[in-house]
Amino acid sequence: MRFGRDLHLHQSPEWVEHHVPYNRLKNLLKIAVERATNEQTRPDFSDVESCLDQSIAVHLRFREKQDNYLRQQVEKTKYHHHISCRVFDPTSMCTLSQIDVEILSKLLSKISQEAFQLLRYQRLDVEAVSRIYAKIDKHLEGEECHSARPNYLDKFMRQTPASVRMARELDLTVARIQERRSDPSRPAYPQPRLYEALRQDHPSTVASMVEESLQQSNLPKELFLFHLLELAVYELRPNTARTLLFDVLPQKDIAIQAVLLNRLFMVLGLRKMQLSAPYSCILFCKIRDLLCQVIGELGPRSEKVLLSEDELGRLPLHYAASAGLLWVCMAIFNVAKSWNTKSRWCLIMHTDKRDCSPLEYAVVGNHRDAVSSVLVYLERLLDAPFSDDRIESLLSQMLFTALHYGYEGLISIISRTCSRFCQRPRTCEGASPLHVAARTGRADHVRLLLRNICISDVNSVEPIYGWTALIVACVEGHQSVVDVLLEHGADRDHRDHRGWTAQEHAAFRGHLALAKAIAGPSKWETGTDRLPAAPLTQQGAKIKALHQRSQLVVYLGSLQEGKQFKHIELRTPSLRSKASDYNLVLKVSSPWNHSVRQLNLSLLSDTANEPLIFELPTPTEAELCLELLDLSDGPKCQAQLLGGGTALLMDNLSTFGENRESLVRERTVTILESGSFQVIATVTFTFLIIKPFQHPSIPSVRECFLRFGDFCLVGHRGFGQNVAGHDYLQLGENTVECPVIPISCQSGSFFCRDAQLTRDLVPVAYHDFSLSESGTDIPVHDVTLDQFLHASKIQSSMGHPTSILGNRHYHRNRRSRSLTRDYDHGAQQMQERMRHTVDYMNKGFKPNTRGHIVQDSFATIEELLIQLPENLGFNVEIKYPRLHEATEAGVAPVAIEINTFVDKILEKIFTLSHSRNIILSSFTPEICILLAHKQQTYPVMYITNAGKAPVLDREKRAGSLQAAVRFARQWGLDGIVLASETLIICPRLIGYVQRSGLLCGSYGPLNNVPENAQVSDVARGVTRKYTNPTFVAPIRCRHQYSDGRPGRAYCHSTAGPGWR
């Protein structure tokens, strides 16, 4: 997953400054590794460890404070309602009315949510620190950090049981209270007559019964009357509330206190969330006005009452703002006008034991009116001589909280206030509001910020990566945000700390349309980012020993973009709730392997870069065990097994017959509950089984002929990919004779051949998915070799293949047939049949067809390896069928089993290649994985469109240059070949690929444009260039057969400059 980029989605914005700074730590780690690489020393991670020490200390202090705060909240609730939240006592519920139970349930649910929020905070930081240490392990091979890591993780986990226990007990208490509420046998109220009068809003009856009720109650009269008032306010009974406030309390000589106001504000806020009917709103307003009147009549006592802290350190304004009671807040501010300046500042800036001010509670609750009233009061105070240094920090934090939650109204009013009193708001990591808004993709928020506060910050730079808001928007691919920023003068040529521009970030991540849209005059000089040539054999970390055992590769979820299902679907609300609280873990294992992976379901997003690999004794024993664990419900806070499921993967491979399998690699397994065996979840994963390959000709030592800095020209599909136009003479692609003279005449050149397998498992050279020459959309892997060759033979004007190089039988002089067209009739019929195939209708032509192209015979891979000169290098592009091709052709997504497909091609190559230089490549990631595991003799290149439109293949690992580099490095490939658009837009990305230890190549029609190669390919670092012929300088070549007879003359053209 993209943990660093998605981290903000999991964080509580009000707690961001207390989180472990994962991105800062990762950047420090990268700096240390780069410094060590340049100096050729071991990495020094002292800066990382120092930052970790400080971050962990901050984390532990904050967590302890929050734990204490939660316990105090629980104790306060327990005391008020006279129950035990730790050991639930059902008998204590008998003294509570139904309204009390309802209020209690809501309050405890809110505390429970805060407890789980703290657990999420803790587990997120544990995950961040674990990932940092995993990166350190990778660079130090685990030698130096194992002694330190357990201590840090122990500190993190030390308080976990107490936090889990508190959250679990609160959850259990709420559930039991709900059960008691639904118990029809218990009385509705302990004093039915009094509560019925209250519900009917008969104030005189209630007042007359107060004395009698006081005698029946065990509570002191003050607490009893406060409780009665609380119920009247919650039930929205204004007449009863007025009588109690202005008649009964004065008669009993009970003054209005902060504890009463706190409670009334709290329950009124709870009731506010349930308002629906118009009449309820009218009653609510009457109750609200009553409370405002009470505040206004406090008189000289107002300062003492309204500045009184409760057990949680809160003032009445905290409760009013948290509940979003606008008029109550305004009443408090009106009373405070008579106070001295220091007291007025204390009212607005006072923080509770959670370090939260009234404004923070109002913003987090999205109470726009309450926030507006607080800000108006704050602005008046800021105009006074006395000020508080904390105001700028407070306003900054509130603006970023509103941006994170997407509270549009709050963003507008807070940004206007910031424009006066906080000119440069910044996060704890130094990012501006524009950075945050650009990351969310909200162009309207960006425009609003630019209008209110950030016009001078359009090119501000955050300190970790040196990114501007424009770079952030390009990284995320938000075109609308980029447009707004460019309108306001964003610098498109700004370079971050690593020297990258916004355009390069966009192109690197596959946002090619966005990269083209922001193209401007380049500042980069020719030859920038050159790398010294180095033999590939020096990349020792990439060369692996051949795997002699089968392996199971598993990716959670689908690897195809646009799929609607998730990697795990939870069937019950309780499970979904546990997942949102980071309590659910998926345990993945294989019965024949001791490796076990546990993955927190809430922290999984993009799993395309995190495969799970298990060794298997034999391919037939490929099984995957999945267990769903709950971190919160087990005894002694141990993980509890909720359910499990097992996938027998080899059974699926026999469904379509011998050596056949589905192109759909996703499998869905049901998770059965451990007790009832009911389906509680489903898990979807993508898998690949790797079978070992053995051949007597595999050398024990790899001698690589490719070197960084070397350049080789590769003829695309022979001497060039066939196209629909007639701008130049075209020879049939993937045929025998076409590459012999033009390519072999150039030293170090290769020609590319597309290798597929026929139904009888013979490797042939053919590019397209369907054999349209048959007049149908049948895939190549569904025809035999004879059928495949016959489709080529019927096009020949002589009734046989036009040329099989070196075979004299087919080239004897024959009598001219200029006066008859009998042999052309079959070719014409075949071409008419092709017009109705999907491939022909999409492209408007078919490669290597007589009449449009100089047609030549189809060939097998064996013929190519035997007949063509050994000094001619081969790039064997393995064309395994892809899902989108089968879908487009409208045929079943079934093909030859992928290991068989690769093994048959490798057998021919190792048997017949001899001393020939060969490169293996493929668009299919699974093919590249198999090639890297089955052999180390020949270099393997991964080919990708890298985001080039139109995107037909939705494969996640092919969506960008970034994904391709990660994939190639992860599986030890030798290089990547990508669509030339990316490198033409941003040629410096070639240097990035090479610094990653990979060879870089490109392909595509832009390779044929001379202007695209004005700078030397070698200087830029392109090692492989695939070209189609551009008619620049036609030359005439003649080939001689082995017996000295002259062959036919061909007209070729030199390959035009371009990229690959």
N, C-alpha and C positions, 0 to 999 in steps of 0.2 A: 504494500500500500504506500501511498504518498504521505507518510506519517507527518513529516515536517510541514508540508503544504496544507494538510487537512487538520492540523492540530487545533487551530482556532475554532473549528466547528465543535470540538469536544470540551473546550474550556468555558468556564463561567467568566464572562468578561469583567465582572466586578472583582474577580480573584486573580486576574492575569498577572499582576505584579508579584504574586506569591508562588506562582508556578515555577518549576524548574525550566530555565530558558533553553529549551532543546535546540532551537535554531542557532542560538549564540554558541552553545557547546559544540554543535556540529561544525560550525564555521571555524572555531578554534582548532578543532581536530583536523580539519582540512588544511589549515595553515601550517600546523605542525608537520603533517605528512608531506606537504609540498616542500617545506624547508628542508626536511630530511632527504627528500629525493634530490633536490638541487645540490645539497652538500654531501650526498652519498653517505649518510649516517643513519643511525637508528632514530626513529621519531622520539621527540621529547614532548611528553604530554603534561608537563607540569602546569601549564596555563589551564589546560582542561581540568585537571584535578583541583586546582585552586578555585576555579569557578564552580566546580561541583561541590566542594566543601561549603562555600558560601550559600549556594542554592539550597543544599540540603538543610543547612542550619535555618534558613528562612522558612523552608517548608515545615520543618518540625515545630518551630515556634508558632507558626500560623495554625498548624493542625491542632496543637495543644490548646491554643486559645479558642478555636472553634469547638473542640470537644467539651471544654469547660462551659462554653456558652450554651451548647445543646443540653448538657446536664442541668444547668440552671433553669433553662426553659421547662424541662420535664418536671423538675422539682416545684417550680412555680405553679404549673398546671395541676400537679398532684395536690399541692396544698390548697389551691382554690376550690377544687372539686372533691377533696377529701377521699381520694382513691390512691392506690399504689399502681404505678406504671411498670414497676419491675416485676412484681408478682401480682397478677390480676386477681382481684377478689370480687366475685360476682355479687356478694352480699352488699358491697359498698354502693352498687348501682341502685339499690332500693331507695336510697335517700335522694336520688336525682329525678327531676322531672324529665319528660320527653324532650323539652326544649334544652335542658341542661345536657342531656345525652347527645343531642344534635350538635350543640356548640362544642362540646368536648371532642366529639368525633372529628369535627373540622379542624380544631386546633391541633390535635395530635397528628392528623394527616399532614398538616403543614410542617410540623416539627419533623415528622418522618421523612418528608421530601428533603428537608434541609440536611438530615442525617445521611441520606443517600447521596446528596450533592457533595458532601464531604468525602464519602467513599469514592465517588467518581474522581474527585480532585486527587485523592491519594493514589488510586490505581493508575491514573493517567501519568502522574509523575514517576511512579515505579516503572511503568512501561518506557517512559522517556529515558530514564537512567539506564535501564536494561539495554536499550538500543545503543546508547552511547558506549557502554562497556562492550557490547557485541562488536562495534566498529573498532574499538581499541584492540580487542582480541584478534580481529582479522589482521591488523597491522603488526601486532607484537607476537602473534601466534600463541597468545595466552600465557606467555612466560612471566610477565611482570605485573599483570593486573589481577591475577587470581587472588592474591593475598589481600588486596584492598577491597575488591568488589563485594565479598560477603559482608564485610563490616557495614558498608554503606547500605546494602539492601536489607540487612538486619535492622538498621535504624528505621528504615522505611516501614518494615513489616511489624515492628514491635508493638505498635498501638492498633494494628488492624483488628485483632480479636475483639477489643473493647468497642471499637466503632461498629463492627458488624453486629455485635451482640445488641448494642443500643438500637440500631436501625431495625433489627429483626424483632426485638421486643415491642417497639413502637408499632410496627406493622401488625404484630399479633394482637396487641391491645385494641387497635382500631377495628380489626376483624371481629373480635369478641364483643366489642361495644355495638357493632352493627347487628350482631346476632341478638343481643339483648333488646335492641330497638325493635326488632321484628317479632319479639316474643309476645303473643297475644294474651298470655296469662298474667303478665305483670300489669299493675295499675298505671294509668296514664300519668297521674300526679299524686304525690304523697299527701297534699292538702287540696282535694278536688274543688271545694267551694271557692277558695281563694283564687286558685289558678283559673277556674272557669270565669270568675268575675274579671280577672285580668284579661283573658282572651276576648271577652265581650266588651272590653274597654269601658267598664263601669267604675269610674274613679271613686265615687262616693261609697260604693260597696267595698271596694278594695281598702279605702281609708278606714272604714268602720271595722274591718276584719283584721287590721294590722296588729292591734293589741292582743287579740285572741291568738293569732298566729305566732306572735313572738313568744307567748307562753308555751305553745306546742313545739316550737323549734328549739334545737340544742345550740343554735348559733347565737353569738352576741347580736344585740339589736342593730348595731352598725353594719355588720356583715350581712345580716338578714335583709335589711332595707336596700343595701347596695345590690344584693343578689336579685331582689324583687325589681329594682330599677333596670337591671341588666336584662331581665326577661321581658319587661315592658318595651324596652328599646328594640330588642331583637324581634319581638312580635309586632313592632310598629304600632303601638298603642299610645298615641300622643296625649290623650286626655289623662290616662292613668299616669304616664310619665310626668306630666306637668304637675299633677297633684302630689306625687311623691317628691318631686324636686323642690317645689315652692311652698308646699304645705306641711307634709309629713316630716321631712328632714328638719326644717326649722323648729317644728313642735318638739321634736326629740333632741333638739340642740346638737344636731350633727352638721358639721360644716362640710362644704364641698372640698374634696381632697384629690390630689393627683391620681391616687390609685383608683378612685371611682371614674375619673375622666378617662384614664387609660383603658379601663375595662369597657366603658360605654363606646369609646371610639372603635375599639377592636370589634365588638359584636355588631356595631352598625356597619362596619366595613364588610363583615361576613354576610350580613343581610343584603348589602348593596349588590353583591355578586349574583343574587337570586331575583332581583327586581325584573318583573315582566309586565304585569298588568298595569294600566295607567293609574288605577286607584292606589296600587301599592306605591307608585312613585310619589303620589300626592302625600300619602302617609309618611313616606321616607323624608320628604321635604319638611314636613311639620316637626318630625323628630329632630332633624338637623337644625332647624331654626331654634328649637328648644335648647339644644346644646350650645348654640352660638349665644343665646341669651344668658345661659348660665355663665359662660366665659366672660361676657361683657359685664356681669354683675359681681365679678370677683373683687373688684375695687382694689384697695391697697394690698390685698393678699395675692393679687394676680402674679406678681413676680415670684413669690415664694412657691405658689402652687405650680405654676407652669415651668419652673426651673427645677422642680423636684425630680430626682432620679429614682427609678424603681430598681428591683433586684438585677435587672439586665442592663442598667445604666441608661435607660431610655427616658426621654421626656414625653409629655403628652403630645408634643408636635411630632415625634417619631411615629406614634400610633395614628395620628390624623393623616400624616403624609403617606404612610404605608397603606392606609385604607382608601386614599384618594379623596378625602373629604375636603373639597375646595373651600366651602364657606366656613368650615370649622378652622381651617388654616388661616383664612383671612381674619376671622374673629380674634384668633390668637395674636396675629400681627398688629391688629388695631389696638388691642390692649397693651402690647409691648411698646407702642409709641411713647408712652410716658416713662419708660425705663431709661436708665443711663445707657450710654453707647456700649459699654463693656457687656452689660447684661443682654442687650439686643444681639450683639455678636455671638454671645454664648448660646442664645436660643437657636440660631441658625447653623452654627458651626459645631455644636456639641455632638460628639460621637459616643455611641454606646459601647458595650464591652466587645462588640463585634467590629468596632472601628467604622461604623456606618453612621452617616448624618441623616437628618430627615430628607434632604434632597435626594440622597442615594436611594432610599426606600421608595420615594415617589417615582424616580426614573426607572428602577428595576420593575416596578409594578405597572409601568406605562400609564401613569395617571397624569395626563397632559395638563388638566386644569390645575391640579395641585402643584405640579412642577412650575407652571406659569406663575402661580401666586408666590411661590418661594423665590423665584428669580426676580420678580418685581420688588419684593421686600429686600432681596440681596442687593439689587441695583441701587435702591435708596440708601442702604447702608454704605455702599462703596462710594457714594458721593460725599459721605461724611469724612471728617479728618482721620478718624480711627480706621484701620484696616487690618486684615489678617493675611499673613503670608501664605496660608494654606488655600486661599480662594482659587488661585490659578490652577493648582493641582486638582482641586475638587471639580472645577468646571471642565478641565481636560478629561478627567476620568468619566464624568457624566456624558460628555459628548461621544466618547468612544463606546460606552455602554449602549447608548441609543443607536449608534451606527451598527454595532454587532447584532443587536436584536432587530434592526430594521424599523425602529419606531419613527415613522416619517414626521409626525407632528412634533415630537420631541427634538428631532434633529434640527428642525427649522428654528424653534425658539431658543434652544441652547446655543446654536451657532451664532445667533444674533447677539446673545449676551457675551459669548466668547469674543466677538469682534470688538467689544468695548474693553473688556477686562482681562482677556487672555489671548494675546495676539498670535502666539505660536504654540497651540496645544500639541502635546506629544505623548505617545504611549511610554511605558516603562522601558521599552527597547528603542525609543527614538523615532518611531514612525509617526507620520502626520495623519490627520483625518483623511486626506486624499488617498493615502496608501490603503487605509482600511476600506474606504468606499470603493476604490478601484478593485480590490480583492473580491468584494461581494458582487461586483458586476452591475451595480445600480447606477446607471448614467444620470438619473434624476438626482440622486444624492450627490454625485460629483458636481453637477451643475449648481446645485444649491450651495454647496460648500464654497465653490469658486466665487459665487455671488456674495456670500455673507462674510467669509473669513479667510479663505485660502488662496486668493488670487496671487499673492506674492509667493505662495508655497507650491506653485504648479511644478517647479523643478527641484523641490526639496528632496534631500537624499537621506534615506534611513541608514543608520551606521553599520549594521551587520553585513549586508551585502552591497551597499552602495546603490540600491535601487531607487529610482524615481517612481512616481505613481504611474507613469506611462509604461515603465518596464513591468510593474506589477500587473497592469491590465493586459500586457502582451503575454506574460507568463500564463495568465489564466485564460487568455483567448477571448477577452471581452471587447468585441469590435466597437460597440456603441460607446463604451467608456473611452476607448482610444480616440474616437472621433471628437468627443467633447474636449479631451485634454489637448489635442492638436489645435482645435479651434482657439484655445486660450493660450497658445504659444508654448506648449510643451516641447522640450528639446529632444528631438528624435535621435540626435547623435551623441547623447550623453553615454559615457562608458561607466559601468559599475566597477567595483573593486577588482574584479577579475578581467576587466577590459571588454565586457560584452555590451552590445547596444540592445535597445528594445527590439529592433528588427531581428537581430540574431536570436534573441530569446524566443520570439514568436516562431521563426523558422525552425529552430531547434526542437520545439515542442509540437511541430506539425501544423501550426496555424499559418499555412502558406498564404492564404488569401489575405490574412491580416498583415503578414510580412510584406507582401507586395503593395498593400495599401499605404504603408508608412514609408515606402522607399523614398529616399532623397539623395542628394549628392553625397557620394561616399568620401569619407575622410581617410580611408585606408590606402596605404601605398602598396605598390606591387611587391610581392615577396614577403609580406607580413606573416609572421608566425611560421616561418620555415622550421623544419625539424631536421636534424642530422640523420643521414641514412644509417640504419642499423639492421643487421640480419635478423630475420624473424626468430631464429633459434635462440636469440638472447632473451626472448620473452619466456623465461623458464616457467613462470607461474601458470602459463596457459597450456603448457604441454603436459598432458595427463597420461598415465599408464592406461593401456587398453583394459577395458572392463571385461572380465571373463565371466561375470555373473549377471543375471538378468536384473533389471531395475524397474521400479514403479515410480513414475513421476506424476504427482497430483497437484493440480491447481484448484483451490476452492473457488466456486462460482464458474461462470462462463468466461471464455476468452474472446467472445464476440461482442463488439459494441452493439448497443441497441436491444439486447435481450431484455425482456420484461421481468424475468424472475430474478430473485436475489440468491446469494449463495446459501442462505438459510431462511426458511419461512417458518415462523413460529405460529402455532395454531391457536394458542390460548392467550387471553389478555394478561394472565399472571406471568406467563413466560415473557411476553413483550415488555412488561413492566420490569422484570428482572434484568432483561437485556439492556434496557435504557439506563439501569443503575449499575451497569458493568458487572453484574453478578453471574452471568452465564458464560461458561467456557466450553469450547468444543475440543474434545480430545481425539486426536487422529493417530491411528497406529496400524501396523500390519502384523498379523500373528507370527510371521516368520522373521521379524526384525525387532530388535530391542529399542529402536528409535521411536520415541513418542513425542508428539507435538501438542501443546495446549495453546489454544488461540482464544483470546477474549473476543466475543462476537461483536461487541460494540466498537472495537477498534479496528475492525476489518473493513476496508473499502475496496481499494484496487489491489487484488492479489496476483496480478499478472507477473509481478517481479519476485514473488515469494513462493516458488514451488516447494513441495514436500517430496523428498526423495527417500525411497525405501528399497533396500536390496532384497532380492527374492532368490530362493534356492533354485526354482525353475519357473518359467513363465506360466505354467499351468496352476501354480499356487498363488496367483495374484489375487489377494484379498485386501479389503480396506475396512477397518473397524472404526466406527464413529460413536462417541459417547458424549452425551450432553450432561454437564456438571453444573451444579449450583454452588457458588462460593459462600452463600449466606445461610443456607438451611441445614447444613450438616452438623452433627454433634461436635462440640468443642471447636466450632468454626472450621471444621474440615469440609472439603468439597463433597457434596452429596450427589450421587448418581441419580439423574432424573429419567434417563432412557438411553437407548442405544440402537444401532443398526449395523448391518454388515453387507458389503457389496462383494459379490463373487464376479470378478471382472472378466475372467476368461470365458464364462458362460455366455456373455454377450457377444464374444467374437465368433462363436460357432453358429449364430443365428442365421447368417446369410450364406452359409456354405464354406467349403474349404478355401482357405486363403482369401476370404472376403471379410470386409468389415464396413461399418457405417462411417461416413464422413462426419457425422455428428458425434463428437467425443464427450459431450456432457452426459453425465449420469445423475439421476436423482434417487436418493436413498431415504426411506421413511425412518424416522426415529420413533420407536415404540416406548411408551411409558413403562418403567421397570415393574410396576405392580399390576396395572390393568391391561397392558399391551395395547392400549389405544394409541393412535397416531397423534403425537404432540408436536412434531416438527418434520420438515423435510430438508435435506442437505443436498445441494447440487455441486458437483465438482467435475473437472475435466482431467482426463488421465491419459497417460501414454505408457505402454509397456516396452521396455528396451530389451531386445534379445541380443546376445553376443554374436559377433560375426567372426568366423575363422576361415583363413585361406592360406595355403602353403606359400604364396608369393608375397605375403605381407612382410616387409623388412623389419628387422628388430630396431633399427636406428633410423630416425627421420632425417633426411637431407632436404632441407627446404630451399627451393630455387628462388623464392620471392624475397625481396629485400625492400625495406623502407626507402623511398626515394627513387626506386626503379620505376620505369614507365613501360607499360605494354598496351598495345592496341588490340582490341578484341573485336573481331567481326561478329556483328549481332546476327544470330541464327545463320551463321555461315558467312556470306559476304554481305549480309544486310537484311534487315527485316523488310518483308514486302509490304508496300503501302498501296493505297487506292490510286494515287496520282500517276501521271506518266512523265514526270519531270526528268527522269533519267532511265536508262536501260536497267531492268531488274532481272536478276537471276533468282530462280526458285530458292526460297529459304530452306534451311535444314536438308539440303541435298548434298550429293557427293562431290561433284566437280567444282562447284561455285567458289570454294575458298582456296583452291589449290594454288593458283598462280598469284593472285593479288596479295594474299595474306602471307603465304610462305616466303614471298620475296622480301618480307620485312623482318629483320632480326628481332627476336624476342616477342613476336606477336602471337596471338591466340585467335582461335575462332570458337564461338559459342555454339553448342549443340544442345537442343532440348531433348532430354531422355525420358521416354515413357515405357510402359510395359503393356504388351498385348495380353489377350486372355490366356494364351498358352505360355505366358511368362517369358517372352522374348523382348529384350530391350530394343526399342526403335527410336529413331530421331524424328520427332514430330512435336510441334508447339501447341496447337490448339487442343481444347478439351474434346471437341466432337470431331469425328471423321466425316465431315460434310461431303466429301467426295463420294460417299456411299449414297447420298441423297437423303440421309436421315440425320438425326441429332445423336446418333449412337456414340458413346465415349470410346476412345481408343482402347481402353482396357476391357472392352466388351467384344472386341473383334479378334480373330486369330491373325497370325502373321500372314498367312496366305491371303486372307481377305484384305488386310492392310495393303499389301503389295499390289493386289489386283486393282485397288482403287487408283493407284498410280499408273498401272500399265494401260488401262483403258483410255488414258489421256494421250498416249503416244501416237503420233501420226503413222508410225511404222508397226504398231501393234505390239511393241515390247518396250521395256524401259529404255529411255534414251541413252543412258550411259551408266555402266557399272565400271568404275575406273580399273583398268588393268585387265579386264576380261575381253579378249580379242573376239570372242564369239559374237558379241553384240555390236562389233564395229567393223564387220566385213563390208566391203563395198557392195552396195545393192543398186539395182536398177532404179532409175528415177521414177517416181510416181506422180509427176507433175500433172498428168492427164486424168488422174482419178482421185476422188476424195473419200473412198470407202473407209479408210482407216480413221479419217477425221470425224466420221459420223458418230462413233461411240463417244469421242471426247465432247462433241457438242451436246449429245444427250445427257452426259454426266453433268456438264455445266448448267444445263436447264434444270436438272433435278436439284442441284445445289442452291438454286435461287429460292427454294422454299424452306431452307434450313434456317434455324435461329441465328447461327453464326454469320451466314451470308447476309441475312436481312439486317443484322446489326451493323456490320462493317461495310456492306455494299460490294464486297469482293471476297475472294478466297485466295490465300497465298499459294504460290506454286501451281497456278492453273494456266493451261495452254491458251494462248490468244491474248492474255494480259501480261504474262511474265514468261521469260525464257524458262520453260518448264523442264524439270529434270526429275529423275526417279526418286521415290522414297528410299530410305536406306535404314539398315539396322545399325546399332552401335558397334556390333562386331565388324561390319563392313567398313565403317569409318576407321576403326582402330587398325584394321589390317591393311586397307588400301591406301590410306593417306600417309604422306611422308612422316617419319618419326620426329623430324626437326620442327614439325608444326605442332604448337601447343594446343591442347584441348581445354575448353571450359565446359564441363559437363553440367548443364543446368537441369536438375532433376525436377521434372514437372509432375509432381504428385497432384491428383485432382483436388480441387478446393471446393468448399461447400457452396460458395456463391456462384461458381461455374455450373455446378449441377442444378442449382436453383434457376439460373438464367436459362439453361438449356431445357428445363422442365423434365429432367430425368431423375430417377431415384438416387439419393445421395449414398451410393454404395460403391466401393472401389476395392482394389486388391489390398490385402493386409499390408500395412505400411512397412513392417520389418521385411517381409518377403519382397516387396517392391524395391527397397534399398539394397537388399542382399543380392538380388539378381543382377542389378546394375553394377554393384561393386565386384561381383564375380567376373564379369566381362572385363572390367577395367584392370583388375589385378592380373588377370590371365593374359591380356593382350597388350597392355600399355607399354611393357618393356621399359625403355629409357625415356619415353615421352613425358614432357611436362604437362601435368594435368591439374586443373583447379576444379573443385566441386562447389556447386552453389545451388540455392533454391529459394523460392519465395515462401515456402512452407516452413514455419519454425520447427515443427516436429521432425521434418526431414533433416534440418541442420543439426538438431540434437542427436539424432541417430548417427549421422555421419561423423560427428565429433566423438561419439562413444565407440563406434565400431572400428574406426581406423584412425591412425595418426600420420599416415604416409603423405596424403595430399591435403593442401590447405582447403579450408571450408569457408565460404563467403555467404553471408546472409543478404538476400536481395529484398528491398522494401520500397514501396512508393513514398514512404515518409510523409504521409499526409497530403500527397498530390491529389487534386480533384480530377475527375470524379472518384470518390472513394467507394469502390465496389467491394473490396475485401475489408470486412469489419474487424479483422484480427487486431486485438489490442497491442500486441507486440510489434505490429507493423505500422502503427499510427503516427510515428514521428521518428526523427533521427535520434532523439533521446531514448526512446523505447528500444530502437534497434541496437544502439551502443550498449545499453544495459544488458539486453539479451545476448549479444555476441560475447561480451566479457563474462557474463555469468556462466555460459556453457563452453568457454574456451575456444571460440571460433577465431579465425584468422583475420577477418575483416568484414566489411559491409559494402554493399553496392546499392546505391539509392538513386531515385529519380533526380535528374540533373537540375531541376528547378531549384531545389534547396541550396545546392552549392553555387549556382549562378547568382541567386539572390544574396547569399551570404558566403562568399568563398572562404572566409576565415574559419568556417566550421570544419574545413578539411583538416586544419591544424588541430582542432579539438579531437577529431577522430584518431589522428595519429598519436596525439599525446595519451590517448586511452589505450595505446598499444595495438591498434587495429590498422589494417590496410584499408584504403579508401578508394572506392570506384564509383562511377556514375553511369547511367544509361538514359536513353530518351532521345526524342527528335531534336532537342536543343543541342545535342552533341554535334549535329551536322552544320551548325551555324558558325561560320568563321569568327564572327565578332565575339562569340562566347569563349574563345581561346586566345585572346590577345596576350594574356599573360601565360608564361610557360607552364604546362601541366606539371612538370617535375618541380618547378619552384613552388607551385601551389600545393603539391603533395598528392595529386591524384595518381594512383598507381595503376589503375585499370580504366580504360576508356572504351566503351562500347559504341560503335559508330555504324550508321547506315551510310551508303555511298552518296556523296554529293557530287554532282557532275561538274567537277572543277577542271580536271586535265585528263581526258580520255586517252588511254594507251592501248596499244594492240599487243596482245601476247599470244604465243602459240605454244601448245603443249605437245610433247613427243611421247608416244607410247614406249613401252619397255623394249620393243623390237626395233625401235628407231623410226617407225612410221610416223609421219606428222599427223597430229590431231587437228580438230577443228579450231578455227580462230574465234576468240571471244573478245568482246569489247567491254572493258571494265573501266571504272573510274576510281580515282584516288579517294581515299576516305577524307572527308572534310574535317577540319578541326572542330572539336566540341568537347564536352565533358562526359566522363563517366568515372 
